Amino acid sequence: MTAQIEDLDADEDVTGDGTEDVTEDGTEDVTDRTGHTDGTDGTDGGEDPPPPVRRRWGWLVLLVVAALLAGLGGWFLLRADELRSSPAAANAALVDTGRTAEVSAAVSTALNRIFSYSYDRTEETERAAADVLRGEALETYDRLFAQVHELAPEQKLVLTTRVVSAAVQELTDDSARLLVFLDQSATRADKGTSDAAAAQLSVTARVEGDRWVVTGLEPR
């Protein structure tokens, strides 16, 4: 009898040789060789946090990008200042379309008046020249028109001039430079002949009071 009880005690005492233990509620507690009882490899199922080295690289990248942006910002400011102070920025003909059209129209009207004349009304042309020409432009014109006084009555010459294009090349607050293209038609009543020609002029103008006057005329 004693031997049977010892045998039963030995059977109920389960050793750690890989057999199963029975808990009080009748379930089996399976223990693997690693000592974990949840059937996993020892992790808690969550993601591993990024290693410290990776976080440091992320901060370095952000710092480099910030430095580049700061440098580009300074470069753009410097470039904008250079553009504002450049000769192109001072040339209002590139941006001020209203004043560009104004000086173009004024110069075109002036040239149409002073380069159109009739042999029997040359005084009208001279008065127009005195009204719209100044300085060197007026002096040059007077020398040329002296020949008209001599030849026009004899040849009964009538000259008609029309500006076909006036390109404003430079424009400031009180001055302008233009390249002007003209068509001219001359008729000699004494022979009944007509000739046509084209001309180019480099013209300078300036503001006088509330209008533009021509200060320079140079054939091209």
C-alpha positions as CSV (number, residue, x, y, z in Angstrom):
1,M,0.0,0.0,0.0
2,T,2.8,2.4,0.8
3,A,4.5,1.6,-2.4
4,Q,1.3,2.3,-4.4
5,I,1.0,5.8,-2.8
6,E,4.6,6.6,-3.5
7,D,4.1,5.5,-7.2
8,L,1.0,7.8,-7.4
9,D,3.0,10.8,-6.0
10,A,5.7,10.2,-8.5
11,D,3.2,10.2,-11.4
12,E,1.6,13.5,-10.3
13,D,5.0,15.2,-9.9
14,V,5.8,16.3,-13.5
15,T,9.4,17.0,-14.1
16,G,10.8,19.7,-16.6
17,D,11.6,17.1,-19.3
18,G,9.3,18.5,-21.9
19,T,6.0,17.0,-20.5
20,E,2.8,19.0,-19.9
21,D,1.6,20.5,-16.6
22,V,-2.1,20.5,-15.8
23,T,-3.4,23.6,-14.0
24,E,-6.1,23.7,-11.4
25,D,-8.8,24.6,-13.9
26,G,-8.0,21.6,-16.1
27,T,-6.2,23.5,-18.9
28,E,-2.7,22.8,-20.1
29,D,0.1,25.3,-19.6
30,V,2.4,24.8,-22.5
31,T,5.9,26.1,-21.9
32,D,8.4,26.2,-24.7
33,R,12.1,26.0,-24.4
34,T,12.6,29.7,-24.2
35,G,10.4,30.1,-21.2
36,H,7.7,32.2,-23.0
37,T,4.1,31.2,-22.6
38,D,2.3,33.5,-25.1
39,G,3.4,31.5,-28.2
40,T,5.4,34.5,-29.6
41,D,9.1,35.0,-30.0
42,G,9.4,37.3,-26.9
43,T,8.2,40.5,-28.4
44,D,5.1,42.4,-27.4
45,G,3.8,42.6,-31.0
46,G,4.5,46.4,-31.5
47,E,7.0,48.0,-33.9
48,D,10.5,48.6,-32.8
49,P,11.3,52.4,-32.2
50,P,13.6,54.0,-34.8
51,P,17.2,53.6,-33.8
52,P,18.8,56.8,-32.3
53,V,21.2,57.0,-35.3
54,R,18.3,57.4,-37.8
55,R,16.8,60.1,-35.7
56,R,20.1,62.0,-35.7
57,W,20.3,61.8,-39.5
58,G,16.8,63.1,-39.8
59,W,17.7,66.2,-37.8
60,L,20.9,66.7,-39.8
61,V,18.9,66.7,-43.1
62,L,16.4,69.2,-41.8
63,L,19.2,71.5,-40.7
64,V,20.9,71.3,-44.1
65,V,17.7,72.1,-45.9
66,A,17.0,75.0,-43.7
67,A,20.5,76.4,-44.3
68,L,20.0,76.0,-48.1
69,L,16.7,77.8,-48.0
70,A,18.2,80.6,-46.0
71,G,21.0,81.0,-48.5
72,L,18.7,81.0,-51.5
73,G,16.5,83.6,-49.8
74,G,19.5,85.9,-49.4
75,W,20.6,85.3,-53.0
76,F,17.1,86.1,-54.3
77,L,17.0,89.4,-52.3
78,L,20.4,90.4,-53.6
79,R,19.4,89.5,-57.2
80,A,16.2,91.5,-56.9
81,D,18.1,94.5,-55.6
82,E,20.5,94.3,-58.6
83,L,17.7,94.1,-61.0
84,R,16.0,97.2,-59.5
85,S,19.2,99.2,-59.8
86,S,20.2,98.0,-63.3
87,P,19.9,100.3,-66.4
88,A,17.1,98.1,-67.7
89,A,15.0,98.8,-64.6
90,A,15.6,102.5,-65.0
91,N,14.3,102.3,-68.6
92,A,10.6,103.1,-68.3
93,A,10.1,102.2,-72.0
94,L,10.1,98.5,-70.9
95,V,7.3,98.9,-68.3
96,D,5.5,102.3,-68.6
97,T,3.4,101.7,-71.7
98,G,1.3,104.9,-71.2
99,R,4.3,107.3,-71.3
100,T,5.9,105.3,-74.1
101,A,2.9,105.7,-76.2
102,E,2.7,109.4,-75.3
103,V,6.3,110.3,-76.4
104,S,6.0,108.1,-79.5
105,A,2.8,110.0,-80.6
106,A,4.3,113.4,-79.7
107,V,7.5,112.8,-81.7
108,S,5.6,111.3,-84.7
109,T,3.4,114.4,-84.9
110,A,6.3,116.7,-84.7
111,L,8.3,115.0,-87.5
112,N,5.2,114.8,-89.7
113,R,4.9,118.6,-89.3
114,I,8.5,119.7,-89.8
115,F,9.3,117.4,-92.7
116,S,6.1,118.1,-94.8
117,Y,6.0,121.4,-96.7
118,S,4.7,123.1,-99.8
119,Y,6.9,125.4,-101.9
120,D,4.3,128.2,-101.5
121,R,3.8,127.8,-97.7
122,T,7.3,127.3,-96.3
123,E,6.7,129.8,-93.5
124,E,4.2,127.5,-91.9
125,T,6.8,124.7,-91.7
126,E,9.4,127.0,-90.2
127,R,6.9,128.0,-87.5
128,A,6.2,124.4,-86.7
129,A,9.9,123.7,-86.4
130,A,10.4,126.5,-84.0
131,D,7.6,125.2,-81.9
132,V,8.7,121.6,-81.5
133,L,12.5,121.7,-82.0
134,R,15.1,122.8,-79.5
135,G,18.9,123.2,-79.3
136,E,21.0,121.2,-81.8
137,A,18.0,119.8,-83.5
138,L,16.7,123.3,-84.4
139,E,20.1,124.5,-85.5
140,T,20.5,121.5,-87.9
141,Y,17.0,121.8,-89.2
142,D,17.5,125.5,-90.0
143,R,20.6,124.8,-92.0
144,L,18.8,122.2,-94.1
145,F,15.7,124.2,-94.5
146,A,17.7,127.1,-95.9
147,Q,18.2,125.0,-99.1
148,V,14.4,124.4,-99.3
149,H,13.9,128.2,-99.4
150,E,16.1,128.3,-102.5
151,L,14.9,125.2,-104.4
152,A,11.3,124.6,-103.5
153,P,9.8,127.7,-105.2
154,E,11.9,127.1,-108.3
155,Q,11.0,123.4,-108.5
156,K,7.5,123.9,-107.1
157,L,8.3,121.1,-104.7
158,V,5.8,119.6,-102.3
159,L,7.1,117.1,-99.7
160,T,4.8,114.9,-97.6
161,T,6.2,112.9,-94.7
162,R,4.5,110.2,-92.7
163,V,6.0,108.4,-89.7
164,V,5.3,104.7,-90.1
165,S,7.1,103.5,-86.9
166,A,8.5,105.2,-83.8
167,A,10.2,102.8,-81.4
168,V,11.1,104.2,-78.0
169,Q,14.5,102.7,-77.1
170,E,15.1,104.6,-73.8
171,L,12.7,106.5,-71.6
172,T,13.4,108.3,-68.3
173,D,11.4,110.8,-66.2
174,D,12.2,113.7,-68.6
175,S,14.0,112.3,-71.7
176,A,13.6,109.7,-74.4
177,R,15.5,108.3,-77.3
178,L,13.6,106.9,-80.3
179,L,14.3,105.2,-83.6
180,V,11.9,106.5,-86.2
181,F,11.1,105.2,-89.7
182,L,9.5,107.6,-92.2
183,D,8.0,107.4,-95.7
184,Q,8.4,110.5,-97.8
185,S,6.8,111.4,-101.1
186,A,8.1,114.4,-103.1
187,T,6.3,116.0,-106.1
188,R,7.7,118.5,-108.5
189,A,4.9,120.5,-110.0
190,D,7.2,122.1,-112.6
191,K,7.9,118.6,-114.2
192,G,4.9,116.7,-113.0
193,T,7.0,114.0,-111.4
194,S,6.9,112.2,-108.1
195,D,9.4,110.3,-106.1
196,A,9.1,108.2,-102.9
197,A,11.7,107.4,-100.4
198,A,12.2,105.9,-96.9
199,A,14.3,107.4,-94.1
200,Q,15.4,106.5,-90.6
201,L,16.2,109.0,-87.8
202,S,17.6,108.6,-84.4
203,V,15.6,111.2,-82.3
204,T,16.1,112.5,-78.8
205,A,13.4,114.3,-76.9
206,R,12.9,115.8,-73.5
207,V,10.0,117.1,-71.4
208,E,9.3,120.8,-71.6
209,G,6.5,121.9,-69.3
210,D,3.7,119.5,-70.1
211,R,4.8,118.3,-73.5
212,W,7.7,116.7,-75.4
213,V,10.1,118.6,-77.6
214,V,12.7,117.2,-80.0
215,T,16.3,118.0,-79.1
216,G,18.3,115.8,-81.5
217,L,17.9,114.5,-85.1
218,E,20.5,112.1,-86.6
219,P,20.0,110.3,-89.9
220,R,20.6,106.6,-89.8
